[in-house]
Amino acid sequence: MSGMDLTPYREFARDSLGLEFDNIDLLVTALTHRSYVNEHKKSAKEHNERLEFLGDAVLELVVTEYLYGNFSEPEGVLTSWRAALVRTESIGAAGESLGYERLVRMSKGEKNGSDRARLQILANAFEAVTGAIYLEHGYEAARKFIAENIIVKLEDILKAGSWRDPKSHLQEVSQRIDGHTPVYRVLNEEGPDHDKVFTLGVFVGDQLKGQGTGPSKQVAQQEAARAALEAYELHKS
């Protein structure tokens, strides 16, 4: 990272992560999106996808180990809890809280992208930083980092019931409250075939209850169902 001011990254590591990095380049790489490397081929050589790959595995192991050691629920329930803890929204929000966004290096186009795309970049960066912490400081440091930023959310997830499959949960709620089964419809799709973005709405009766966006119709349906559940919860309160 010759010629680059690394002070903000050292300060971030110390103040936000509570760690010192001898190899600060590792942290910079963890916060470098592929689009930045494509835009700065002469000065940037490596993006964060390999570290993301590693961090994803560490994250899943730590969360699995915690759930196995602290709960006696069957495998299917624990799998759903784990999925809720490590999904894009959860780890993206953790990255946002830690202040990743001001340090993530990305292209101008990505900076002006959708909220969903921004959240995905932050989630990927969270996994990549987890991988960097694991390489620099070992498993225990990574476990502590994950416990403080991800596992701590479990109580709220269980209280809200957000670990349940949102489509199945919405069907139960809509049938109980409105007497109708949810129907999903495509509202919009854009982008080339290899990189499409779908927006779907979920209708209960003739009323639009929520909409969601994602790289596939299945993901967009899940997001729409989650939005509809939040709408039901707000109406109830």
C-alpha positions in Angstrom: 0.0 0.0 0.0 2.9 2.3 -0.8 2.1 6.0 -0.8 -1.2 5.5 1.1 -1.9 7.1 4.4 -2.5 4.2 6.7 -3.2 6.2 9.9 -7.0 6.0 9.6 -6.8 2.2 9.4 -4.5 2.0 12.4 -6.8 4.3 14.4 -9.8 2.3 13.3 -8.2 -1.0 14.4 -7.3 0.5 17.8 -10.4 2.5 18.5 -13.2 0.4 16.9 -11.8 -3.1 16.9 -9.6 -2.8 20.0 -6.7 -4.4 18.2 -3.3 -3.5 16.8 -2.3 -4.8 13.4 1.4 -5.4 12.7 0.3 -6.2 9.1 -2.0 -3.2 8.5 -2.1 -4.0 4.8 -4.2 -7.0 5.8 -6.9 -4.8 7.3 -6.8 -2.4 4.3 -7.3 -5.4 2.0 -10.3 -6.5 4.1 -11.9 -3.1 3.5 -11.2 -3.1 -0.3 -14.1 -3.9 -2.6 -13.5 -5.6 -6.0 -14.8 -2.5 -7.8 -12.0 -0.3 -6.3 -9.4 -2.7 -7.7 -11.0 -2.6 -11.1 -11.0 1.2 -11.0 -7.4 1.5 -9.7 -5.5 -1.3 -11.3 -2.1 0.4 -11.0 -2.3 1.2 -7.3 -4.6 -1.5 -5.9 -3.7 -5.2 -6.4 -6.0 -7.2 -4.1 -9.6 -7.0 -3.1 -11.3 -8.6 0.0 -13.0 -11.6 -1.5 -10.4 -14.2 -0.3 -10.5 -12.8 3.2 -14.3 -12.8 3.0 -14.2 -16.5 2.2 -12.1 -17.2 5.2 -14.0 -14.9 7.6 -17.3 -16.5 6.5 -16.1 -19.9 7.7 -14.7 -18.5 11.0 -18.0 -16.6 11.6 -20.1 -19.7 11.0 -17.9 -21.9 13.2 -17.9 -19.5 16.1 -21.7 -19.0 16.0 -22.3 -22.8 15.6 -19.9 -23.5 18.5 -21.8 -21.0 20.7 -25.2 -22.3 19.9 -24.2 -25.9 20.3 -22.6 -25.2 23.7 -25.4 -23.1 25.1 -28.7 -24.5 23.8 -30.3 -28.0 23.6 -32.7 -27.2 20.8 -32.8 -29.6 17.8 -30.5 -29.1 14.8 -33.2 -27.5 12.6 -33.9 -24.8 15.1 -30.3 -24.1 15.8 -29.7 -23.8 12.0 -32.4 -21.2 11.7 -31.0 -19.2 14.6 -27.5 -19.3 13.0 -28.9 -18.2 9.7 -30.6 -15.2 11.4 -27.4 -14.2 13.1 -25.1 -14.4 10.0 -27.5 -13.1 7.3 -26.6 -10.0 5.3 -28.8 -7.7 7.3 -27.3 -8.7 10.7 -23.6 -8.6 9.7 -24.1 -5.6 7.5 -25.6 -3.7 10.4 -22.7 -4.7 12.6 -20.3 -3.3 10.0 -22.2 -0.1 9.8 -22.1 0.3 13.6 -18.4 -0.3 13.7 -17.9 2.5 11.1 -16.7 0.4 8.2 -18.4 2.6 5.5 -16.0 5.5 5.8 -13.0 3.2 5.2 -14.3 0.7 2.7 -12.6 1.4 -0.6 -15.0 1.0 -3.5 -15.7 2.5 -6.9 -17.7 5.7 -7.5 -20.5 3.6 -8.9 -20.8 1.5 -5.9 -20.8 4.5 -3.6 -23.9 5.7 -5.4 -25.5 2.2 -5.4 -28.8 1.1 -3.7 -29.2 0.7 0.0 -29.3 -3.1 -0.5 -26.0 -3.1 -2.4 -24.4 -0.9 0.2 -25.5 -3.3 3.0 -24.1 -6.3 1.0 -20.7 -4.5 0.7 -20.7 -3.8 4.5 -21.6 -7.4 5.2 -18.8 -8.7 3.0 -16.4 -6.3 4.6 -17.5 -7.6 8.1 -16.6 -11.2 7.0 -13.3 -10.0 5.5 -12.3 -8.1 8.6 -13.2 -11.3 10.6 -10.8 -13.2 8.4 -8.1 -10.5 8.9 -8.5 -10.7 12.7 -8.2 -14.5 12.5 -5.0 -14.3 10.5 -3.4 -11.6 12.6 -4.6 -12.5 16.1 -5.9 -16.0 16.0 -9.1 -17.8 16.7 -9.8 -16.4 20.2 -9.6 -12.8 19.1 -11.9 -13.6 16.2 -14.3 -15.4 18.6 -14.4 -12.4 20.9 -15.0 -10.0 18.0 -17.9 -12.1 16.8 -19.4 -12.6 20.2 -19.3 -8.8 20.9 -20.8 -7.8 17.5 -23.0 -10.7 16.3 -23.8 -13.2 19.0 -24.9 -10.4 21.3 -27.9 -9.9 18.9 -29.3 -13.4 19.6 -31.6 -12.3 22.5 -33.4 -9.7 20.4 -33.7 -12.2 17.4 -35.3 -14.8 19.7 -37.6 -12.2 21.3 -38.8 -10.8 17.9 -39.1 -14.3 16.3 -37.1 -13.0 13.3 -35.2 -16.3 13.1 -38.2 -18.0 11.7 -38.5 -18.4 7.9 -40.2 -15.1 7.0 -42.4 -16.6 4.2 -43.8 -19.3 6.4 -44.2 -16.9 9.3 -46.0 -14.4 7.2 -48.4 -17.1 5.9 -49.4 -17.9 9.5 -49.8 -14.3 10.4 -51.8 -13.3 7.3 -54.1 -16.2 7.5 -54.7 -15.6 11.2 -55.3 -11.9 10.9 -56.7 -11.3 7.4 -57.9 -14.8 6.4 -55.8 -14.7 3.2 -52.7 -16.5 1.9 -49.9 -14.1 0.7 -49.3 -13.8 -3.0 -45.9 -12.7 -4.5 -45.7 -10.6 -7.7 -42.8 -9.2 -9.6 -43.0 -5.4 -9.4 -39.7 -4.7 -11.3 -36.6 -6.3 -12.7 -33.5 -4.5 -14.0 -30.0 -5.2 -15.0 -28.3 -7.6 -17.5 -29.2 -11.3 -17.3 -26.0 -12.2 -15.4 -26.6 -9.4 -12.7 -30.4 -8.9 -12.4 -32.1 -7.2 -9.5 -35.7 -8.2 -8.7 -38.2 -6.2 -6.8 -41.2 -8.3 -5.6 -44.3 -7.3 -3.7 -46.3 -9.5 -1.3 -50.1 -9.0 -1.5 -52.6 -10.1 1.1 -56.0 -10.0 -0.5 -55.7 -6.9 -2.7 -53.4 -5.0 -0.3 -49.6 -4.6 -0.8 -48.2 -5.6 2.5 -44.5 -5.3 1.8 -41.9 -5.4 -1.0 -38.3 -6.6 -1.2 -35.3 -6.5 -3.6 -32.7 -9.1 -4.2 -30.5 -10.8 -6.8 -33.1 -13.5 -7.2 -36.8 -13.8 -7.0 -36.4 -16.1 -3.9 -34.3 -13.6 -2.0 -36.7 -10.7 -3.0 -39.6 -12.8 -1.7 -37.9 -13.3 1.6 -37.2 -9.6 1.9 -40.8 -8.7 1.0 -42.2 -11.2 3.6 -39.9 -9.7 6.2 -41.1 -6.2 5.4 -44.7 -7.4 5.6 -44.1 -8.9 9.0 -42.7 -5.6 10.2 -45.8 -3.9 8.9 -48.1 -6.3 10.8 -46.0 -5.7 13.9 -46.3 -1.9 13.5 -50.0 -2.1 13.0 -50.4 -4.3 16.1 -48.5 -1.8 18.3 
